[in-house]
Amino acid sequence: MNVMDLAHPAEEVAPRLLGAVLTHATPEGTVSISITETEAYSGATDPASHAYRGMTPRNAVMFGPAGHLYVYRSHGLHWCANVVTGTDGTASAVLVRAGRVIEGEDLARRRRGGTAEDARLARGPGNLCQALGVTAEHNGTDLLTGTSVALSEGEPVPAALVRVGPRVGVSRAHDWEHRFYLAGDPTVSAYRLSPRARPPRGT
């Protein structure tokens, strides 16, 4: 599958987005980030997904079409960017958890307060959105044809560098191995089990 062929389940697309580049061009300048960590979220079958209980005004973008940006606010504090995947009408998205700034480092650092180390500029979904300057106004943006926020292919990532593990900080389905990241990359966020994590049903 082509990296930009996003009309597939999130867990298939998520590892292929490693190495892809997310770019935001603004009057301030352009910031580009090479993706180093992703998490897959499905719909009605995934208890950790925003779409688990169906469509709402908040999560409507998750239901398609693929290739659009789903932006939501986490804990009322941070914006998080997701690439919508799957077929139109079926909720599916990949959270972009972390990346390495490859263009616009000075601008990304200013947006992050001016003191963040290189590896931490886009480490974690909130920091990534802050570095890119992505907010709620970009929710629904077409990443494949848009002129502001865009997704493009980057350098191919060797399969040997891809690692798989449980998603970070979710309270439901916390043991699902739907997190994909580059081994040994300092921009990848640390694994953290949610203190509200619920045991699998039946245990």
C-alpha positions as CSV (number, residue, x, y, z in Angstrom):
1,M,0.0,0.0,0.0
2,N,1.1,3.5,-0.7
3,V,1.8,5.6,2.4
4,M,-0.8,8.1,1.3
5,D,-3.5,5.4,0.7
6,L,-5.4,6.1,3.9
7,A,-8.7,4.3,3.1
8,H,-7.8,1.3,5.3
9,P,-8.3,0.5,9.0
10,A,-6.3,2.7,11.4
11,E,-4.2,-0.2,12.7
12,E,-2.9,-0.8,9.1
13,V,-2.3,2.9,8.4
14,A,-0.6,3.8,11.7
15,P,2.7,2.1,11.1
16,R,2.9,3.3,7.5
17,L,2.6,6.9,8.7
18,L,6.0,6.6,10.6
19,G,8.4,8.7,8.6
20,A,5.6,10.7,6.8
21,V,5.8,14.5,7.1
22,L,3.1,16.7,8.6
23,T,3.6,20.4,7.5
24,H,1.8,23.6,8.5
25,A,2.5,26.8,6.5
26,T,1.5,30.1,8.2
27,P,2.4,33.7,7.8
28,E,4.9,33.2,10.6
29,G,6.7,30.5,8.6
30,T,6.5,26.8,7.9
31,V,7.0,23.9,10.4
32,S,7.4,20.4,9.2
33,I,7.6,17.3,11.4
34,S,8.6,13.8,10.5
35,I,6.3,11.4,12.4
36,T,8.0,9.0,14.8
37,E,5.1,7.7,16.9
38,T,1.4,7.0,16.2
39,E,-1.6,5.3,17.8
40,A,-4.5,3.7,16.0
41,Y,-8.2,4.2,17.1
42,S,-11.1,2.5,15.5
43,G,-14.8,3.2,16.0
44,A,-17.6,1.1,17.5
45,T,-15.2,-1.8,18.2
46,D,-12.6,0.3,20.1
47,P,-13.6,1.3,23.7
48,A,-10.8,3.9,23.8
49,S,-12.0,5.6,20.6
50,H,-14.0,8.9,20.7
51,A,-16.4,7.2,18.2
52,Y,-17.1,4.1,20.3
53,R,-20.6,5.3,21.1
54,G,-21.4,6.7,17.7
55,M,-21.2,10.0,15.9
56,T,-21.3,13.3,17.7
57,P,-20.6,16.9,16.6
58,R,-17.2,16.5,18.2
59,N,-16.1,13.3,16.4
60,A,-17.9,13.7,13.1
61,V,-14.7,14.1,11.1
62,M,-13.6,10.7,12.2
63,F,-16.3,9.1,10.1
64,G,-14.6,10.1,6.9
65,P,-13.6,10.8,4.3
66,A,-10.0,9.5,4.8
67,G,-7.2,12.0,4.6
68,H,-8.8,14.7,6.7
69,L,-7.5,16.1,10.0
70,Y,-9.4,15.4,13.2
71,V,-8.4,17.8,16.0
72,Y,-9.7,17.6,19.5
73,R,-8.7,19.1,22.9
74,S,-7.3,16.7,25.5
75,H,-8.2,17.3,29.2
76,G,-9.2,20.9,28.2
77,L,-5.5,21.8,27.8
78,H,-3.8,20.5,24.6
79,W,-4.8,20.1,21.0
80,C,-4.3,16.6,19.4
81,A,-4.0,15.9,15.7
82,N,-5.3,12.8,14.1
83,V,-5.3,11.5,10.5
84,V,-8.7,10.1,9.5
85,T,-8.4,6.7,7.8
86,G,-10.8,4.0,6.6
87,T,-13.8,4.1,4.4
88,D,-16.3,7.0,4.4
89,G,-19.0,6.5,7.0
90,T,-16.8,4.2,9.3
91,A,-15.0,5.9,12.2
92,S,-11.2,5.4,12.1
93,A,-8.2,7.7,12.9
94,V,-4.6,7.7,13.7
95,L,-3.3,9.9,16.5
96,V,0.0,11.5,15.7
97,R,1.8,11.2,19.0
98,A,5.2,12.5,18.3
99,G,7.7,13.6,15.7
100,R,11.0,15.2,14.8
101,V,11.0,18.8,13.6
102,I,12.8,18.9,10.2
103,E,11.9,22.4,9.1
104,G,11.1,25.6,11.1
105,E,12.8,24.5,14.2
106,D,13.2,28.1,15.5
107,L,9.5,28.8,15.0
108,A,8.5,25.5,16.6
109,R,10.7,26.4,19.6
110,R,9.1,29.8,20.0
111,R,5.7,28.3,20.0
112,R,6.8,25.8,22.7
113,G,8.0,28.6,25.0
114,G,11.6,29.1,23.7
115,T,13.4,26.6,25.9
116,A,12.4,23.1,24.7
117,E,15.2,20.8,23.7
118,D,15.3,19.5,20.1
119,A,14.0,16.1,21.0
120,R,11.1,17.5,23.0
121,L,9.8,20.1,20.5
122,A,7.2,17.6,19.2
123,R,7.3,14.9,21.8
124,G,3.8,14.1,22.8
125,P,0.6,15.0,20.9
126,G,0.0,18.3,22.7
127,N,3.6,19.5,22.1
128,L,3.4,18.4,18.5
129,C,0.3,20.5,17.8
130,Q,1.8,23.4,19.7
131,A,5.0,23.2,17.6
132,L,3.0,23.0,14.4
133,G,0.5,25.7,15.4
134,V,-2.5,23.4,14.9
135,T,-5.7,24.2,16.7
136,A,-9.4,23.5,16.5
137,E,-9.7,25.8,13.4
138,H,-7.8,23.1,11.4
139,N,-10.4,20.4,12.3
140,G,-11.6,18.8,9.0
141,T,-8.7,20.1,6.9
142,D,-8.0,17.9,3.9
143,L,-4.4,16.9,4.4
144,L,-3.9,15.6,0.9
145,T,-5.0,18.6,-1.1
146,G,-4.9,21.4,1.5
147,T,-2.4,24.3,1.3
148,S,-2.1,25.0,5.0
149,V,-1.8,21.7,6.9
150,A,-0.6,18.9,4.7
151,L,0.6,15.3,4.9
152,S,3.3,14.0,2.6
153,E,5.6,11.1,2.2
154,G,9.0,11.3,3.8
155,E,12.0,9.0,4.0
156,P,11.1,5.3,4.1
157,V,11.4,3.7,7.5
158,P,13.0,0.3,7.7
159,A,10.6,-2.3,9.1
160,A,13.3,-3.4,11.6
161,L,13.0,0.0,13.3
162,V,9.3,-0.2,13.9
163,R,8.1,-1.2,17.4
164,V,4.6,-2.0,18.6
165,G,3.1,-1.6,22.0
166,P,0.0,-0.6,24.1
167,R,-1.4,2.9,23.7
168,V,-0.3,5.6,26.2
169,G,-2.6,6.9,29.0
170,V,-5.9,5.4,27.9
171,S,-8.2,4.0,30.5
172,R,-10.1,1.5,28.3
173,A,-8.5,-1.1,26.0
174,H,-5.2,0.0,27.4
175,D,-3.6,-3.3,26.6
176,W,-4.3,-3.2,22.8
177,E,-1.0,-3.0,20.9
178,H,-2.1,-0.2,18.6
179,R,0.9,2.1,19.3
180,F,3.7,2.2,16.7
181,Y,7.0,4.0,17.1
182,L,10.6,4.2,16.0
183,A,13.0,2.2,18.1
184,G,15.5,4.3,20.0
185,D,14.2,7.6,18.7
186,P,14.5,10.3,21.4
187,T,11.4,12.1,20.2
188,V,9.1,9.2,21.0
189,S,7.1,9.8,24.2
190,A,7.5,7.6,27.2
191,Y,5.0,4.8,27.9
192,R,2.6,5.7,30.7
193,L,-0.3,3.5,32.0
194,S,-3.4,5.4,32.9
195,P,-4.1,5.3,36.7
196,R,-7.8,4.8,35.5
197,A,-6.9,1.8,33.3
198,R,-9.7,-0.7,33.4
199,P,-8.9,-4.5,33.4
200,P,-10.1,-6.5,30.3
201,R,-13.8,-7.5,30.5
202,G,-14.3,-10.8,32.3
203,T,-11.3,-10.5,34.7
